[in-house]
Amino acid sequence: MAVGNRFLDFLNGDRFRLFFSGDVAKSVLKRLESNPRDEETLAHKSFLDHLHSNIQFGLPLNSTHYFWDALITDFRAPFIKRDLILKNPQGIAYAWRWPELIARQCDYDIALIRRHLQAG
């Protein structure tokens, strides 16, 4: 199936509607509650503090950056932003772990993503 078709299927699907109904945030909070002391949870708490600060001051948020991992793991969205991987402009915790996360969640060839990133 072509990437364009997969994207359209995602946009028209339940996962997309769930994402915009606030369930991504609930999913992140659920993870925090399940492991309150591990290193990853502490990074997520720092991330949520940063997120809260941005919201409080009315700064724009790119939800595909801030919730990239929940979109892939919890909502099976087959996409990740190039800018997040290459630049990570918001300093999202653990964004560098994208290959590991994608490999765990699907059978997509990570080498294809890396080649695409190198091609510019």
C-alpha positions in Angstrom: 0.0 0.0 0.0 1.4 3.4 -0.9 2.3 5.8 1.9 -0.3 8.3 0.7 -3.0 5.8 1.0 -1.9 4.7 4.5 -1.9 8.4 5.5 -5.4 8.9 4.2 -6.6 5.7 6.0 -5.0 7.0 9.2 -6.7 10.4 8.8 -10.1 8.8 8.3 -9.7 6.2 11.1 -10.6 5.9 14.7 -7.0 6.4 15.9 -6.8 9.9 14.4 -10.1 10.9 16.0 -8.9 9.5 19.4 -5.7 11.5 19.1 -7.6 14.7 18.8 -10.1 13.9 21.5 -7.3 14.0 24.1 -6.6 10.3 24.5 -2.9 10.7 23.7 -2.4 12.9 26.8 -4.4 10.3 28.8 -2.1 7.6 27.4 1.0 9.4 28.5 -0.3 10.1 32.0 -1.3 6.4 32.3 2.3 5.4 31.5 3.6 7.9 34.2 1.3 6.4 36.8 2.4 2.8 36.0 6.1 3.5 36.6 6.5 6.6 38.9 10.2 6.2 39.6 12.1 4.9 36.6 14.4 7.1 34.5 12.1 7.2 31.5 9.2 8.3 33.7 11.3 11.2 35.2 12.1 12.3 31.6 8.4 12.2 30.8 7.6 14.3 33.9 10.2 16.9 32.8 8.6 16.8 29.3 5.1 17.3 30.7 6.4 20.3 32.8 7.9 21.8 29.6 4.6 21.1 27.7 2.5 22.7 30.5 4.7 25.8 30.4 4.4 26.1 26.6 0.6 25.8 26.9 0.4 28.2 29.8 2.2 30.9 27.8 0.3 30.2 24.6 3.2 28.9 22.6 2.3 26.8 19.6 2.8 23.0 19.9 3.5 20.5 17.2 1.6 17.5 18.6 3.3 15.1 16.2 6.6 16.1 17.9 5.4 16.2 21.5 3.4 12.9 21.3 5.4 11.1 18.6 5.9 7.9 20.7 2.3 7.7 21.9 1.1 8.1 18.3 3.3 5.1 17.2 2.8 2.8 20.2 -0.7 3.5 21.3 -2.4 4.6 18.1 -0.3 2.7 15.6 0.2 5.8 13.5 2.8 4.8 10.9 4.4 8.2 10.6 7.2 10.2 12.3 8.3 13.7 11.5 11.6 14.2 9.7 12.3 17.4 11.6 11.9 15.6 14.9 14.4 12.9 13.9 17.0 15.3 12.3 16.7 18.5 14.5 14.4 17.8 17.4 13.7 21.5 17.8 11.7 21.2 21.0 14.3 18.9 22.7 11.8 16.1 23.1 13.1 13.5 25.5 14.1 10.1 24.0 13.3 11.1 20.4 16.6 9.5 19.4 15.1 6.2 20.3 12.8 6.3 17.2 14.4 3.3 15.5 14.0 1.0 18.5 10.4 2.1 19.0 9.4 1.6 15.4 11.2 -1.7 15.2 9.2 -2.9 18.2 5.9 -1.7 16.9 5.9 -2.7 13.2 7.9 -4.6 10.6 8.9 -1.4 8.6 12.5 -1.4 7.4 14.4 1.2 9.5 17.1 1.2 6.9 14.6 2.8 4.4 13.9 5.6 6.8 17.6 6.2 7.4 18.3 6.3 3.6 15.4 8.7 3.2 16.9 11.0 5.9 20.3 10.9 4.3 19.0 11.7 0.8 17.8 15.1 2.2 
